[in-house]
Amino acid sequence: MNDLNTTLVIGATGTTGRRVAAGLIAEGHRVKAAGRSATPVDGAQAVRFDWNEPATWDEALDGVDRAYLVPPIGSCDPAAVMLPFLRRARTAGVHRAVLLSSSAIPAGGPAVGQVHQALPGLFAQWAVLRPSWFMQNFADSTPHGRSIRDEGVIMSASGEGRVGFVDADDIAAVAVRALTDDQAPNTDLILTGPQTLSYADVAAVITEATGRPVVHRQLTFEQLRDRWAAEIPLEFATMLAGMDRAIAEGAEDRTSDTVYRLTGRAPGTFRAFVEREVARSI
């Protein structure tokens, strides 16, 4: 451990952020936990941060030399706020940045793809995490989680397409390594679980693990877009529905060895994730 290293974790109470913060703290690293409400995080210094409020940026950046970046939720143009922040971060002394992106978005692509493309020109040490779809998308109060709980249904426009669903625990473990290892990856990293599953496969695993019937209901692109648009801006809903259509065309039917290669442990299976969620709810 180097006591001089302090990591800013943006979104420190979110799905990956809280896991990254916990992983860093467990290894003895200093953490500044940033979020819109400055929620206390055990072992970390909490600070208020909002991408859309530049007045909150300087306090968040004070004394940190590396950062875990979670883009603003629901934004189709995160670069508009992220790039000015990252330029300020570089001036403030941040020298390593790890960006959470998506396997579906390459460098230079839409949304966070523009930030991905710019990152190597801003920091000498960097990594872009490009996880496949989160296993956590099927739990708690997420749209899939609600439809599973309320209707016994998973709705998608993914057809029979397969996805290498990945556990947020594994994403965070890779992020900790990318933030703290002597050499930063200086590349983008595709993160997946150990196998690919269709949404029908997912429904079957949940059924077997919970004893409650769950089925996959296939929607059209338009139906899914309109379903998302009831909760989020239409432009973002259209982009998400387009990602489902890409799944149907085979874009996410792949696995990678990244989790094992960077952490030394195999990525968790979807069945293990569901069994853990069932145990947690008892």
Secondary structure, 3 states (H helix, E strand, C coil): CCCCCEEEEECCCCCCHHHHHHHHHHCCCEEEEEECCCCCCCCCEEEECCCCCHHHHHHHHCCCCEEEECCCCCCCCCHHHHHHHHHHHHHHCCCEEEEECCCCCCCCCCCCHHHHHHHHHHCCEEEEEEECCEHHHHCCCCHHHHHHHHHCEEEECCCCCEECCECHHHHHHHHHHHHHCCCCCCCEEEECCCCCEEHHHHHHHHHHHHCCCCEEEECCHHHHHHHHHCCCCHHHHHHHHHHHHHHHCCCCCCCCCHHHHHHCCCCCCHHHHHHHHHHHHC
